[in-house]
Amino acid sequence: MKHIGIVVPTFHVPSETFVVTEINALVRAGHKVSVITFENSDESSNIDKSVNVIVVKRSLPEAAKVAAAHPFKFLKTAFIASKFKSISTTSLLGFGANIAAIIKLHKISHIHCHFMHAPLAYAIAGSKMAGVSVSSIGHGHDVYVNYSDLKVKLSLCDFSVAVCEGMVEKLNEYKVGKVELLHCGVDFSLFNCAPNRLSESVKLLFVGRLVEKKGLQFLFPAIKALNNKYPISLDIVGDGPLLNDLKFLCENLGIEHNVRFLGRKTPFWLSKNTCNYSALVAPFCVSRNGDRDTGPVVLKEAMASGIPVLTTELMGTKEIINDAVGYKCEPASISGLEKILREFCELSPYERYTKGVNAKRLAATKFNANSQAKKLSQWVQKAQG
């Protein structure tokens, strides 16, 4: 089994639990895995103890060593680097040489890069210098907002992964490279609670960064419109730049007693507490700069916890949520969110419970991280450096 180097800009980011989940699942699939990152946050995570975390540094002396030891590969990589318009050739060769040295030192045989912006370019340069295969996976901002040189990157990867069908279509528009579909999976050893909520009250959970694309600015007015007839409570897990604006909006709408801002919580907290809510609400929308959620893991984690999901028909949510497990409405629609909230509130506790049971069953069938890792493993094993 190949030794896989997972490249990420920063490790680890609490909101990017899918990276740690994938790493652990690849280890269980039989791979040795190392993390190659440009910034180690030193935050604790539940990553497998066998995984090394290695920090990349730009190293021109290292580039000189690689050039001297492997002149043909270095010149070939320099030619490849010249194709990039958004990153200097010097920067690509400096960071790429350091990644190549890491690959050689740790005997890594495949590079897999999360996110398709600048670190992917460095990962490609390093893999070409070291003579190993390379792949990438897109998540959203890197495909729809910061997509500089994306066509070049796709053409140089042995394969690239899209996390939803809409992203497959987007990447295939470049007409280069091989694109595979793979939904991010859920760690069922962590999210293993049974559906257990049979209550008349409606207690909703939101999990995510407090940014425009999460859509809370549309959810709060919908809760306000229903507040007199359906007393809904909402717990918000996460932080972000819109925290104060969202608190002000709650106060302005008079729903500050319905909404609690709980701040960041660990994956362990979520795995133990999500099942105590009536449903997860995820009012995703497209932000003004084009950023969007593509295949949100938080929906799958809620389903694995046995609760229904209320969300919008955006990107990968259409492939995750069906009528048996929750409700969907148009993005950026207050009236749409009001409608699905009302329909959910009018369900009996047993009907909500049944949707939660269906959700857990669907997540286990389609979004188990171990199954997803086996698919990725097959593609990695077939890739030729």
N, C-alpha and C positions, 0 to 999 in steps of 0.2 A: 504493500500500500504506500502511496506517495506521501512524503512529508509536505504538508501544505502550509505556506506562509500566508496568513490573512493580513492584508494591508488595510489599515483604517487611519484617517487623519488624526484622531484623538482616541485614546483608549484609557478607561472606557467611559462612554457617555451614558448617563442613567436613562435617557429617553430612547437609547438605541439598544434595547435589550435583545433585539433580534440578532445582533452580532455575537453576543455571548451564547445565546441559545444555539446558534448554528455551530459555533466552535465546539461546544460540549457534545452536540449530536455527531459531529464529524469524528471526534475522539471515540465516541461509542461505536461508530461505524468501522473503527480500526485504524484511523489515520493518526499519525503524529502531527500536531498542529503547533505552530508558533505565530505570535502576533507581531507584526512589524508596524510600528506607529511613529508618527512625527511628534507626538506629545503624549506622555504618560501622565494621566490625571491622578494616579495613585489612589483612586477611589476603590473601595472594596467591591468585589463582585463574587458571584458564585461560579466563577470559571474553574474548570478542571485544573487540579494542582500540577498536572504534567505539562501545562502550556507555559512556554516562555514568552515574556513581553520584551521586545527589543526596540529601542528608540533609534530612528534614522537621523543622521546628521549630514549636512552638505559637506563633502570632503573633496576638494580639488586634488590634494596629494594622493587620495585613494584613486581618483580618476587617472592620475598619472601612472600609478602602479598597474591598474587594469590595462591601460594603453600599452605599457611595456610588456606585460605578460601575455596579453591576448590582442595584438594589434588589429587583426582582421575583424574580430567581434567589436572592438572599440570603434573602428572606422565605420562599420555597418551601423552601429548604434548612433554615431554622430550624424550619419546620413538620415536615419529615422528621426532624430531629434530636430533636424532642420525643417521637417514637415510641420512642426507645431508653431503656431502663430502667437499663442497667448503666453508661452513660457520660453525664456531664453535657452539657447543651446547649452550655454555654460551651466545654468542651473540644473537642467536635465541631466547633464553628464556628471555633475558633482553629486547630486542626490542619487542618481542612478548607479553610480559606481559604489556608493556606500551600501545600497541595497544589494548589488551584485556580490559585494564582499560578505554581507550577512548571509546571503543564499549559499555561498561557497562554504563559509565557516560552519554553518549549522546543517549543511547537507539538505537544504530545502529543494524539492523537486517540482513544485508548482506554486505559482503566486495567484491568489484570488483576492481582488481588490473590491472592498465595499465603497460605493459611491464612485461616480465617473468624472469628477472634476480633477484638479491638479494632481493629487496623489496617484491617480491612475497613470498619468503620464510618466511620473517617476518610476512607478512599479513596472511599466512597460519597458522603460530604458534599462532598469536593473535586470529584468528577466532576459532581455535580449543579450546584454553583456554576459550574463551567467549561462545562457543557453538552456533556459528552462521554459516550460509553457506558462501562459498567463491567461487569466480570465477576469471578468468584472461583473458587478451587479449594480444596477441603478435603483434609486429609491424615490426620487421626486425632484427636489431642487436641482440636482445634478443633471437631470434630463430636460426639465422644462424651464429652468431659469439660468443657471450657470452651466451652459452646455458648450463652452468654447472648445474647439478642436474635437468635438465628439465623433465626427465621421472618421477622423484619423485614428482615434482611440479604438473605435469599433473594428476598424480594418486590421488593426495590429493584435487584437486579442484572439486567442484560439477559440473562445466562445464568450458570449456576454449573456447575462441573465436579466430578464425582466420579471418584476414581481406581480404583474397583472396583464391581462390581455390588451388593455389600452396602451400599455407601455411597449408591448411587443409590436403593435402596429406603429407606434411612434418611432422606435428604433429601426424597424424595417424600412421606414421612409428613406433612410440614408443609403439603402441598397448595398451595404457592405457588411462583411463579417457574418458570423453565425449567431443567431439569437435564440435562446431557450426560455421557456416560461417556467418559473418556479415560485410558488407562493411561499412567503416566509412562514415558518412553522412555530408551533407552541411546544414548550417543554411540559409534557403531561406529568412528569415526576414532581414538578413545582405547582402547576395549576391542576390539582387533583381533587378539589372539593366536590361533593355531590350537591345537586340542586336541593335547597332546603327552605326557601322562603315562601310561606303561605300566609300572606298578610294583606289586609285591606288597604293599608297605606301605600303610597307610591314614593319610594326612596330611590332616587336616581344617582348614578355615578358618572362623572366625567374624568377621563385621564388623558393628560397631554400637555404639551407646551402651550402657554397662554400667548398665542400668536394669531394673526388674522385668519389663516387658513383653517383653524379649528372651528370657527363659526359660532362662538359663544355670543357674539353680538346679535345674532339672529335668534338664538335659543332663549335669551332672557326675556325679550318682549313676548314670546310665545307662552312662557311660564306665567308672565304677568296677565295675559289675556284669559288664562284658565284658573287663575289663583282663587277666585271666589267660589267656584264650583268644585274644583279638584285641588285640594291643598297638596301641592307637590314640593318635596324637599330635594335639594341637589347638593351633593358633595363634589367639590372640584379638587382633584389631585394633580398637582403640577405647579410650575411657576413660569415666569417669562416676562417679556417687556410690557405686556398689556395688563399686568396684574392691577395696577392702580386704576387704570381706565375702566376695567371691568367691575371693580368694586364700586366705583363712582356710578356706573350704569345701573348696578343693582340698587343702590340708594336712590337714584333718580327715578327708577321704576317702582320703588317701594317694595321690593322683594328681598331686601337684605336679610330678613329673618328666614327666608326660604333657602338661602344659598350660603354654604360654608366653604371657605377657601382653606384647604388643609395643607397646602404646600406640597413639596416633593415627598414621595414615599418610595420605599424600596420595592423591588419585585417580590420579595418575601411578604411584605405587608399586603401587597395587592393579591397575592396568591391565597392569603388567608382571609381576606376581608371582602373581596369582590362578591363572593357568593351570598353575602348578607344584604345585598341591594336588590331592588325590584328589577332593574335593567341598567345597562350602560347606555348613555346617550352620547352620540358623536356627530354633531351637526356640521360636518366638513363642508368647505366651500373652496373655490379657487380665489387666491389672494390677488390683489391688484397687479402684482409683478408676475403673475402666472404660476406661482408656487402652489402645490396641492399635495394632499396625501394620496398615495397610490395603492398600497395593499396593506392597510393599517393592521399591525399585529395586535393592537389593543382590542380590536373587535374579536379576534380569535381567542385571546386570553379571557375575555369576558364569557365567550361561548364555552370555553373549556371549564370555566367556573360554574357553568350551569345557569346563566342568566340570559334573558333576551337582549337584543340590541336594537336601539332606535337610531337611525342614521340617515344619510342622504345618498342619492344615486350618483356617486362620484367615483370614477375610476374603478379600483378593485373592489369597492364595497358591493358592486353589483354581482361580483363572483363569489362573495362571502355570505351575504345575507339574503335569505328568501323569506316568504310569508310565514313559513313554519317556525322560524326562529326570531322574527322581529318585524320591524316596519322600516320603510324607506320613503323619502320624499325628495323633491327637487332641492338642489343646493341653494343656499342663500335665500331661502323662502321662509319668512316668519309664519305665513298662513299654512304652509306645508308642514312645518314643525308643530304648529298648533294642532293640526288635524291628526297627525300620528300620535301626539301626546294624548289627545282626547280619546282616540281609539284604544290606546293602551290602558288609560285610566278606567275605561268602561269594561275592560275584561274582568272576569272573576279571578280571584287569587289562583284557582286551580288552572285556569286557562293560561295565566302568566307562567305558572309552574311548568305546564306542559311545553310551552315555548322554550323554556330553559332546558328541559330534558332533551328536546329536539336539537337545541343549539349545541349541547355537549356532545351528542352523538355525531352531529355533522362535523364538528371540529376534530373529533377523534378520527373520523374517516378521511377527511380531506387535508387537514392542516397539522398533522403530527410531525414534529421536528425531526424525529428519527427517520421517518419515511422520506421526508424532503432531503435530508442529508444523504441518504442512500442514492437518490437520483443525482445530486450534485457530485457525489463520489464517483459514480459511473462516468460522468462527463470528464471529470478531472483525470481519471485513470486512462481514458482514451486520448486525452490531449497530448500532442507530441511537441516538445520544445525545439 
